[in-house]
Amino acid sequence: MADRPKNTQAPDASPGAPQARQDTPAPGRDWQVLDALVATIAERRAAGDDQTSYTARLFAKGRAKIAQKVGEEGLETALAAVGEGPDAVVSESADLLFHWLVLLAEMDVDPARVLDRLAERQGLSGLAEKAARSD
Ligand SMILES: N=c1c2ncn([C@@H]3O[C@H](COP(=O)(O)OP(=O)(O)OP(=O)(O)O)[C@@H](O)[C@H]3O)c2ncn1[C@@H]1O[C@H](COP(=O)(O)O)[C@@H](O)[C@H]1O
């Protein structure tokens, strides 16, 4: 992915907390983590070594299997929210994001397109959008 804001301070930082240096984001709170994962997924896809790579194995199984995994991980995230707690939701969300990125790669969809779509929607109320639908 590209062209996303980097070094953005975490939204849950308390108002009085010391400001983080703009060039030293906290680990895991920089979009470079996702950029690196996208690159790794592309590399594993190109190498196609399903003996050593879970990602390559997913690609070998095909789109339907990858889509199924996205569905499963989404459900597991929801179930974790209801039946477990924040730590489980974090783990399941990571599984979900990984499989979601694999699915986008399988479909040759640049994840930046999803970010663009979100950006287009910024400022548009979900309720207003729903009310404007013709169906
Ligand atoms: N982020 C992930 C990641 N998140 C989850 N997973 C794997 O996703 C799987 C999900 O667990 P499940 O029990 O649902 O899957 P499963 O039962 O093995 O699969 P099925 O039988 O359902 O097909 C586990 O094997 C996890 O290890 C991941 N596998 C890889 N990555 C990243 O991809 C990189 C490359 O991994 P390899 O392709 O394996 O080299 C790694 O370095 C990581 O950065």
Ligand as a Chemical Component Dictionary entry (heavy atoms), coordinates in Angstrom:
data_LIG
# 
_chem_comp.id                   LIG 
_chem_comp.type                 NON-POLYMER 
_chem_comp.pdbx_formal_charge   0 
_chem_comp.three_letter_code    LIG 
# 
loop_
_chem_comp_atom.comp_id 
_chem_comp_atom.atom_id 
_chem_comp_atom.alt_atom_id 
_chem_comp_atom.type_symbol 
_chem_comp_atom.charge 
_chem_comp_atom.model_Cartn_x 
_chem_comp_atom.model_Cartn_y 
_chem_comp_atom.model_Cartn_z 
_chem_comp_atom.pdbx_ordinal 
LIG N1  N1  N 0 0.424  -12.428 9.346  1  
LIG C1  C1  C 0 0.462  -13.629 9.042  2  
LIG C2  C2  C 0 -0.510 -14.548 9.542  3  
LIG N2  N2  N 0 -1.568 -14.368 10.352 4  
LIG C3  C3  C 0 -2.125 -15.586 10.484 5  
LIG N3  N3  N 0 -1.444 -16.504 9.776  6  
LIG C4  C4  C 0 -1.706 -17.948 9.699  7  
LIG O1  O1  O 0 -3.045 -18.152 9.384  8  
LIG C5  C5  C 0 -3.434 -19.425 9.860  9  
LIG C6  C6  C 0 -4.774 -19.263 10.495 10 
LIG O2  O2  O 0 -5.018 -20.317 11.346 11 
LIG P1  P1  P 0 -6.196 -21.333 11.085 12 
LIG O3  O3  O 0 -6.161 -22.311 12.199 13 
LIG O4  O4  O 0 -7.462 -20.619 10.813 14 
LIG O5  O5  O 0 -5.739 -21.977 9.699  15 
LIG P2  P2  P 0 -5.489 -23.459 9.336  16 
LIG O6  O6  O 0 -6.328 -24.324 10.176 17 
LIG O7  O7  O 0 -4.026 -23.710 9.326  18 
LIG O8  O8  O 0 -6.007 -23.430 7.828  19 
LIG P3  P3  P 0 -7.158 -24.266 7.154  20 
LIG O9  O9  O 0 -6.967 -25.688 7.566  21 
LIG O10 O10 O 0 -8.449 -23.643 7.597  22 
LIG O11 O11 O 0 -6.919 -24.033 5.704  23 
LIG C7  C7  C 0 -2.344 -19.921 10.805 24 
LIG O12 O12 O 0 -1.568 -20.904 10.158 25 
LIG C8  C8  C 0 -1.532 -18.653 11.032 26 
LIG O13 O13 O 0 -0.157 -18.916 11.289 27 
LIG C9  C9  C 0 -0.441 -15.897 9.173  28 
LIG N4  N4  N 0 0.524  -16.375 8.335  29 
LIG C10 C10 C 0 1.438  -15.498 7.867  30 
LIG N5  N5  N 0 1.444  -14.153 8.194  31 
LIG C11 C11 C 0 2.466  -13.238 7.642  32 
LIG O14 O14 O 0 2.913  -13.738 6.408  33 
LIG C12 C12 C 0 4.332  -13.882 6.436  34 
LIG C13 C13 C 0 4.737  -15.004 5.532  35 
LIG O15 O15 O 0 4.274  -16.237 6.063  36 
LIG P4  P4  P 0 4.585  -17.577 5.252  37 
LIG O16 O16 O 0 3.900  -17.437 3.945  38 
LIG O17 O17 O 0 4.041  -18.733 6.073  39 
LIG O18 O18 O 0 6.070  -17.641 5.090  40 
LIG C14 C14 C 0 4.679  -14.096 7.903  41 
LIG O19 O19 O 0 6.003  -13.736 8.175  42 
LIG C15 C15 C 0 3.693  -13.144 8.553  43 
LIG O20 O20 O 0 4.187  -11.813 8.473  44 
# 
loop_
_chem_comp_bond.comp_id 
_chem_comp_bond.atom_id_1 
_chem_comp_bond.atom_id_2 
_chem_comp_bond.value_order 
_chem_comp_bond.pdbx_ordinal 
LIG N1  C1  DOUB 1  
LIG C1  C2  SING 2  
LIG C1  N5  SING 3  
LIG C2  N2  SING 4  
LIG C2  C9  DOUB 5  
LIG N2  C3  DOUB 6  
LIG C3  N3  SING 7  
LIG N3  C4  SING 8  
LIG N3  C9  SING 9  
LIG C4  O1  SING 10 
LIG C4  C8  SING 11 
LIG O1  C5  SING 12 
LIG C5  C6  SING 13 
LIG C5  C7  SING 14 
LIG C6  O2  SING 15 
LIG O2  P1  SING 16 
LIG P1  O3  DOUB 17 
LIG P1  O4  SING 18 
LIG P1  O5  SING 19 
LIG O5  P2  SING 20 
LIG P2  O6  DOUB 21 
LIG P2  O7  SING 22 
LIG P2  O8  SING 23 
LIG O8  P3  SING 24 
LIG P3  O9  DOUB 25 
LIG P3  O10 SING 26 
LIG P3  O11 SING 27 
LIG C7  O12 SING 28 
LIG C7  C8  SING 29 
LIG C8  O13 SING 30 
LIG C9  N4  SING 31 
LIG N4  C10 DOUB 32 
LIG C10 N5  SING 33 
LIG N5  C11 SING 34 
LIG C11 O14 SING 35 
LIG C11 C15 SING 36 
LIG O14 C12 SING 37 
LIG C12 C13 SING 38 
LIG C12 C14 SING 39 
LIG C13 O15 SING 40 
LIG O15 P4  SING 41 
LIG P4  O16 DOUB 42 
LIG P4  O17 SING 43 
LIG P4  O18 SING 44 
LIG C14 O19 SING 45 
LIG C14 C15 SING 46 
LIG C15 O20 SING 47 
# 
